[in-house]
Amino acid sequence: MEQLRNLKKTSSSRVQQLGASIFARLAASKSHRIASGKRTIDLSIGSPDLPPTAKLIDEMASALHNEDAFTYPSSKGTSYFRETAAKWMFARFGVEVDADQELISLIGTQDGLAHISLAIGDSGDIALVPDPGYPIHHAGPMLAGMEVYRMPLHAANGYLPDLDAIPTDIIEKTVMLLLSYPSNPTTAVATVDDMAKWVDFCRAHGILLIHDLAYSEMAFDGFDPPSVLSIPGAKEIAIEFHSLSKSFNLAGSRIGFVVGQRDVISSLRSLKENIDYGVFHAVQQTGVVALETDIERILQKKSPIAASIYKPRRDLLIHILREMGWNIEMPRATMFVWAPIPVGIDSETFAERLLSSTGVVVVPGRAFGEHGEGFVRIALVQAVEVIREAAQLMGQFWQEEGWKNK
């Protein structure tokens, strides 16, 4: 059958600006190596390598037999899921939430982060986003036709935004400030005092504060990530995204929620009612059990399971690489390591050479923005023994190249 030809357009200018080329080239190199039968250790994508608990798997299987399991779910989520999520917010952060007006379920938090700009932004509006930052943080506003102002994050400032450095003319057109701590990719953390400054800034300028808290249950060494909504008055100007993907190994199930400023939540709900029909019933029921189980853990003052999984991996990788001359700061949270690379080589070239020489796949820092250059992100998504092997291979590569860092 003859192909259709001469289409006026096959992609929008917005899609062409998404900048997925680094990820695409990395994926191609990885696939080529795997196809050739060479040993490959993938430490690139932040997808949990372990399955959910047997309890959650059994719950999902059981939920499939409910008579309404395959009916259209509500875009805002079942009342049971929303009420349980609200209870979790109170148990975990002491934040009181109206489950009907201030919270909706999401098909994973990427869903909400992609759509929030469409729900509140217009052409000419500005979104303040971190650089380096998770790709959807800048892609969402851009796809909505907003202008994106990238705030440079530097190690010297703990990878926190310098809000005082933002020009007045930019602030005047800004409608949202998007932040995420603990941070992907930098692993940086923020305190209650830091968040209070964000809330004051946004309140003073009438800006919506959007906080992505995907790694709240993945912190180490006594650090306890706070919720921005725990700041007095924050619910008047802020929303916060929560994910069940990392905390409960439910990444492929696509379940999360957003909570906060009720008018913004209402706008996002209205948008989603025109886009999707919500999260599969069985997945929501599994999310309910995950959150209920975690509430019990919180009340018993036990550490999050996710943190106990990733801490030994973090400790082992950092220890081996430091011993072999690659000095990397110990991350206090997330499932990642933000590793500095030598001066004189760009991060994409470094990642390609590392893959070619060792079979270990990491993500170039440049993939997260201009200010991610000079780093690679290493995901702790393999078993301890595989992490040991990868670290030794990376350390040998570092030594053979004769590289040093501070």
C-alpha positions as CSV (number, residue, x, y, z in Angstrom):
1,M,0.0,0.0,0.0
2,E,1.4,3.3,-1.0
3,Q,2.5,5.5,1.9
4,L,0.8,8.8,2.4
5,R,3.1,11.7,1.5
6,N,3.4,15.4,1.7
7,L,1.9,15.8,5.1
8,K,2.1,19.5,6.1
9,K,3.4,18.6,9.6
10,T,4.4,15.4,11.5
11,S,5.4,17.0,14.7
12,S,5.0,20.3,16.5
13,S,7.7,22.7,17.4
14,R,7.1,21.9,21.0
15,V,7.8,18.2,20.5
16,Q,10.9,19.1,18.6
17,Q,12.2,21.0,21.6
18,L,11.8,18.2,24.1
19,G,15.5,17.4,23.9
20,A,15.4,13.7,24.3
21,S,18.3,13.2,22.0
22,I,20.8,12.3,24.7
23,F,18.5,9.7,26.2
24,A,17.8,8.3,22.7
25,R,21.5,8.0,21.9
26,L,22.2,6.4,25.2
27,A,19.4,3.9,24.6
28,A,20.7,3.1,21.2
29,S,24.2,2.5,22.5
30,K,22.9,0.3,25.2
31,S,20.7,-1.7,22.8
32,H,23.6,-2.2,20.4
33,R,25.8,-3.6,23.2
34,I,23.1,-5.9,24.5
35,A,22.3,-7.2,21.0
36,S,26.0,-8.0,20.5
37,G,25.8,-10.2,23.6
38,K,28.2,-8.1,25.8
39,R,27.7,-7.9,29.5
40,T,25.7,-4.8,30.4
41,I,24.8,-3.4,33.8
42,D,22.1,-0.8,33.6
43,L,22.4,2.0,36.2
44,S,20.6,4.6,34.1
45,I,16.8,4.6,34.6
46,G,15.4,5.1,38.1
47,S,13.1,2.1,38.0
48,P,13.0,-0.1,41.1
49,D,14.5,-3.5,40.4
50,L,12.5,-5.3,43.0
51,P,8.8,-6.3,42.8
52,P,6.1,-5.1,45.3
53,T,5.6,-7.1,48.4
54,A,3.6,-10.4,48.2
55,K,0.8,-8.6,50.1
56,L,0.5,-6.0,47.4
57,I,0.7,-8.5,44.6
58,D,-2.1,-10.6,46.2
59,E,-4.2,-7.5,46.7
60,M,-4.0,-6.5,43.1
61,A,-4.8,-10.1,42.0
62,S,-7.8,-10.2,44.3
63,A,-9.0,-6.7,43.2
64,L,-9.3,-8.0,39.6
65,H,-12.2,-10.1,40.6
66,N,-14.3,-7.2,42.0
67,E,-17.4,-6.7,39.9
68,D,-16.5,-3.1,39.1
69,A,-12.8,-3.7,38.5
70,F,-13.0,-3.1,34.7
71,T,-15.4,-0.2,34.7
72,Y,-14.3,3.4,34.1
73,P,-12.7,4.8,37.2
74,S,-13.2,8.4,38.2
75,S,-10.5,10.9,37.1
76,K,-10.2,12.2,40.6
77,G,-9.8,8.8,42.1
78,T,-12.0,6.6,44.3
79,S,-13.1,8.1,47.6
80,Y,-11.4,5.2,49.4
81,F,-8.0,5.9,47.8
82,R,-8.3,9.7,48.3
83,E,-9.3,9.2,52.0
84,T,-6.4,6.8,52.6
85,A,-3.9,9.2,50.9
86,A,-5.2,12.0,53.1
87,K,-4.7,9.8,56.2
88,W,-1.2,9.0,55.1
89,M,-0.4,12.7,54.7
90,F,-1.5,13.3,58.3
91,A,0.4,10.3,59.7
92,R,3.5,11.0,57.7
93,F,3.7,14.9,57.8
94,G,1.0,16.1,60.2
95,V,-0.8,17.7,57.2
96,E,-4.6,17.8,57.3
97,V,-6.1,17.4,53.9
98,D,-9.7,17.6,52.6
99,A,-9.8,14.3,50.6
100,D,-12.7,15.6,48.4
101,Q,-11.4,19.1,47.5
102,E,-7.7,19.0,48.0
103,L,-6.5,15.7,46.6
104,I,-6.8,13.7,43.4
105,S,-5.2,10.5,42.2
106,L,-2.8,10.4,39.3
107,I,-1.6,7.9,36.7
108,G,1.8,8.2,38.2
109,T,3.1,11.7,39.2
110,Q,4.5,12.2,35.8
111,D,0.9,12.4,34.6
112,G,0.2,15.3,37.0
113,L,3.6,17.0,36.4
114,A,3.0,16.9,32.6
115,H,-0.6,18.3,32.9
116,I,-0.4,20.9,35.7
117,S,1.0,23.5,33.3
118,L,-1.8,23.0,30.9
119,A,-4.2,23.4,33.8
120,I,-3.0,26.8,35.0
121,G,-0.5,28.2,32.4
122,D,-1.1,30.3,29.3
123,S,1.2,31.6,26.6
124,G,3.5,34.3,27.9
125,D,3.3,33.0,31.5
126,I,6.7,32.0,33.0
127,A,7.5,28.8,34.9
128,L,10.6,28.8,37.2
129,V,12.3,25.4,36.9
130,P,15.5,23.9,38.3
131,D,18.6,23.2,36.2
132,P,19.7,20.5,36.5
133,G,16.2,19.0,37.0
134,Y,14.0,16.1,36.1
135,P,13.1,16.4,32.4
136,I,9.3,16.7,32.9
137,H,9.8,19.7,35.2
138,H,10.7,21.8,32.2
139,A,9.0,19.8,29.4
140,G,5.5,20.2,31.0
141,P,5.5,24.0,30.9
142,M,7.1,24.1,27.5
143,L,4.5,21.8,26.0
144,A,1.8,24.1,27.5
145,G,3.3,27.0,25.6
146,M,4.7,28.7,28.7
147,E,8.1,30.3,28.9
148,V,10.6,28.4,30.9
149,Y,13.2,30.2,33.1
150,R,15.8,27.8,34.3
151,M,17.3,28.5,37.7
152,P,20.9,27.3,37.9
153,L,21.5,25.0,40.8
154,H,25.1,24.8,42.1
155,A,26.9,22.6,44.6
156,A,28.2,25.7,46.4
157,N,24.6,26.5,47.4
158,G,23.6,22.9,48.2
159,Y,21.8,22.7,44.8
160,L,19.1,25.0,46.2
161,P,17.5,27.8,44.1
162,D,18.8,31.3,44.6
163,L,15.4,33.1,44.4
164,D,17.0,36.5,45.0
165,A,18.9,36.2,41.8
166,I,15.8,36.0,39.6
167,P,15.2,39.2,37.7
168,T,12.2,41.3,38.6
169,D,10.8,41.4,35.1
170,I,10.9,37.5,35.2
171,I,9.1,37.4,38.5
172,E,6.4,39.7,37.3
173,K,5.3,37.2,34.6
174,T,5.9,34.0,36.7
175,V,2.9,31.9,37.6
176,M,4.6,28.8,39.0
177,L,7.8,27.8,40.8
178,L,8.6,24.1,40.4
179,L,11.0,22.4,42.9
180,S,11.7,18.9,44.0
181,Y,13.6,17.8,47.1
182,P,15.0,15.3,47.7
183,S,16.3,16.1,44.2
184,N,16.5,14.0,41.1
185,P,19.2,14.1,39.8
186,T,21.4,16.0,42.3
187,T,20.2,14.1,45.4
188,A,20.2,17.4,47.3
189,V,17.8,17.8,50.2
190,A,15.9,20.8,51.6
191,T,14.9,21.6,55.2
192,V,11.8,23.1,56.6
193,D,13.6,26.5,56.8
194,D,14.4,26.3,53.1
195,M,10.8,25.5,52.3
196,A,9.5,28.3,54.4
197,K,11.6,30.7,52.3
198,W,9.9,29.3,49.1
199,V,6.5,29.7,50.6
200,D,7.2,33.3,51.6
201,F,8.6,34.1,48.1
202,C,5.5,32.6,46.4
203,R,3.1,34.3,48.7
204,A,4.7,37.7,48.2
205,H,4.5,37.4,44.4
206,G,1.3,35.4,43.9
207,I,3.1,32.4,42.5
208,L,2.0,28.8,42.7
209,L,4.6,26.6,44.4
210,I,4.7,23.1,43.0
211,H,6.7,20.6,45.0
212,D,7.6,17.1,43.6
213,L,8.2,14.8,46.7
214,A,8.7,11.5,44.9
215,Y,11.6,10.5,47.2
216,S,10.1,11.2,50.6
217,E,10.6,7.6,51.8
218,M,14.1,7.2,50.4
219,A,16.4,9.2,52.8
220,F,19.3,8.1,54.9
221,D,21.5,8.9,57.9
222,G,18.7,10.2,60.0
223,F,17.4,12.8,57.5
224,D,13.6,13.0,57.3
225,P,12.3,14.8,54.1
226,P,9.6,17.3,55.0
227,S,6.5,18.2,53.1
228,V,6.2,21.8,51.9
229,L,2.6,21.6,53.0
230,S,3.7,21.4,56.6
231,I,4.7,25.1,56.4
232,P,1.9,27.2,57.9
233,G,-0.2,28.7,55.2
234,A,1.4,26.7,52.4
235,K,-1.8,25.1,51.3
236,E,-3.0,28.6,50.2
237,I,-0.3,28.8,47.5
238,A,1.2,25.3,47.0
239,I,0.5,21.8,45.7
240,E,2.7,18.7,46.2
241,F,3.1,15.5,44.2
242,H,3.5,12.1,45.8
243,S,4.4,8.9,44.1
244,L,3.9,5.2,45.1
245,S,6.3,4.1,42.4
246,K,9.6,4.2,44.3
247,S,8.4,3.8,47.9
248,F,6.4,0.6,47.2
249,N,8.0,-0.7,43.9
250,L,4.8,0.0,42.0
251,A,6.5,2.0,39.2
252,G,4.8,0.1,36.3
253,S,1.4,0.3,38.0
254,R,1.3,4.1,37.6
255,I,-0.2,5.4,40.8
256,G,0.4,8.6,42.7
257,F,-1.5,11.7,43.9
258,V,-1.4,15.4,44.2
259,V,-2.5,17.4,47.2
260,G,-2.8,21.1,48.1
261,Q,-4.4,24.4,47.0
262,R,-8.0,23.4,46.2
263,D,-8.6,25.8,43.3
264,V,-5.5,24.5,41.5
265,I,-6.5,20.9,42.3
266,S,-9.9,21.6,40.8
267,S,-8.4,23.0,37.6
268,L,-6.2,19.9,37.2
269,R,-9.1,17.6,37.9
270,S,-11.2,19.5,35.2
271,L,-8.4,19.1,32.7
272,K,-7.9,15.4,33.5
273,E,-11.7,14.8,33.1
274,N,-11.2,15.7,29.5
275,I,-8.1,13.6,29.0
276,D,-8.3,10.4,30.9
277,Y,-10.6,8.2,33.0
278,G,-8.3,7.8,36.0
279,V,-6.3,5.0,37.5
280,F,-7.4,1.3,37.1
281,H,-9.5,0.3,40.0
282,A,-7.3,-2.7,41.0
283,V,-4.2,-0.4,41.0
284,Q,-6.0,2.1,43.3
285,Q,-7.0,-0.7,45.7
286,T,-3.4,-1.8,45.8
287,G,-2.4,1.7,46.5
288,V,-4.8,1.8,49.4
289,V,-3.3,-1.2,51.0
290,A,0.3,0.1,50.4
291,L,-0.6,3.4,52.1
292,E,-2.5,1.7,55.0
293,T,0.5,-0.6,55.6
294,D,2.8,2.4,55.6
295,I,0.6,4.2,58.1
296,E,1.1,1.3,60.4
297,R,4.9,1.5,59.9
298,I,4.8,5.2,60.6
299,L,2.8,4.8,63.8
300,Q,5.4,2.1,64.9
301,K,8.2,4.5,64.2
302,K,9.9,2.1,61.9
303,S,12.2,3.2,59.0
304,P,10.8,3.1,55.4
305,I,11.5,-0.1,53.6
306,A,12.8,1.7,50.5
307,A,15.5,3.4,52.5
308,S,16.7,0.1,53.9
309,I,17.0,-1.3,50.4
310,Y,19.0,1.5,48.9
311,K,21.3,2.5,51.7
312,P,23.5,-0.6,51.5
313,R,23.8,-0.1,47.8
314,R,24.7,3.5,48.2
315,D,27.3,2.8,50.9
316,L,29.0,0.0,48.8
317,L,29.2,2.0,45.6
318,I,30.6,5.1,47.2
319,H,33.1,3.2,49.3
320,I,34.5,1.2,46.3
321,L,34.7,4.3,44.1
322,R,36.3,6.4,46.7
323,E,38.9,3.7,47.4
324,M,39.7,3.7,43.7
325,G,40.2,7.5,43.5
326,W,36.7,8.7,42.3
327,N,35.6,10.9,45.2
328,I,31.8,11.3,45.3
329,E,29.7,13.0,47.9
330,M,27.5,10.7,49.9
331,P,23.9,11.3,48.9
332,R,21.5,11.8,51.8
333,A,18.4,10.7,49.8
334,T,17.0,9.3,46.6
335,M,18.0,6.2,44.7
336,F,20.8,8.0,42.8
337,V,24.4,9.1,43.0
338,W,25.4,12.4,41.4
339,A,29.0,11.8,40.4
340,P,31.4,14.5,39.3
341,I,33.5,13.7,36.2
342,P,37.0,15.1,35.3
343,V,37.4,18.5,33.7
344,G,38.0,18.3,30.0
345,I,35.5,15.7,29.0
346,D,31.8,16.3,28.5
347,S,29.3,14.1,30.3
348,E,27.8,12.4,27.2
349,T,31.3,11.4,26.0
350,F,32.2,10.2,29.5
351,A,29.0,8.0,29.7
352,E,29.6,6.6,26.2
353,R,33.2,5.7,27.0
354,L,32.2,4.2,30.3
355,L,29.6,2.0,28.6
356,S,32.0,1.0,25.8
357,S,34.8,0.1,28.3
358,T,32.8,-1.5,31.2
359,G,29.3,-2.2,30.1
360,V,27.9,0.1,32.8
361,V,25.2,2.4,31.8
362,V,24.8,5.8,33.5
363,V,23.1,9.0,32.4
364,P,25.0,12.1,31.3
365,G,24.4,15.1,33.6
366,R,23.7,17.2,30.5
367,A,20.5,15.3,30.0
368,F,19.1,17.2,33.0
369,G,20.0,20.7,31.8
370,E,22.9,22.9,31.0
371,H,24.1,23.0,34.6
372,G,24.1,19.2,34.9
373,E,27.3,19.2,32.7
374,G,30.3,17.9,34.6
375,F,28.3,15.1,36.3
376,V,26.8,11.7,35.6
377,R,23.8,10.2,37.4
378,I,24.2,6.6,38.7
379,A,21.0,4.8,39.7
380,L,21.2,2.2,42.5
381,V,18.8,-0.1,40.8
382,Q,20.6,-3.4,40.9
383,A,21.2,-6.0,43.7
384,V,24.2,-5.4,46.0
385,E,26.5,-7.9,44.3
386,V,25.8,-6.3,40.9
387,I,26.4,-2.9,42.4
388,R,29.7,-4.2,43.7
389,E,30.7,-5.5,40.2
390,A,29.6,-2.2,38.6
391,A,31.6,-0.1,41.1
392,Q,34.7,-2.1,40.6
393,L,34.4,-1.8,36.8
394,M,33.8,1.9,37.0
395,G,36.7,2.3,39.5
396,Q,39.1,0.4,37.2
397,F,38.0,2.6,34.3
398,W,38.7,5.7,36.3
399,Q,42.1,4.5,37.3
400,E,43.1,3.3,33.8
401,E,42.2,6.7,32.4
402,G,44.4,8.3,35.1
403,W,41.6,10.7,36.2
404,K,41.5,12.5,39.5
405,N,39.0,14.8,41.2
406,K,38.8,16.7,44.4
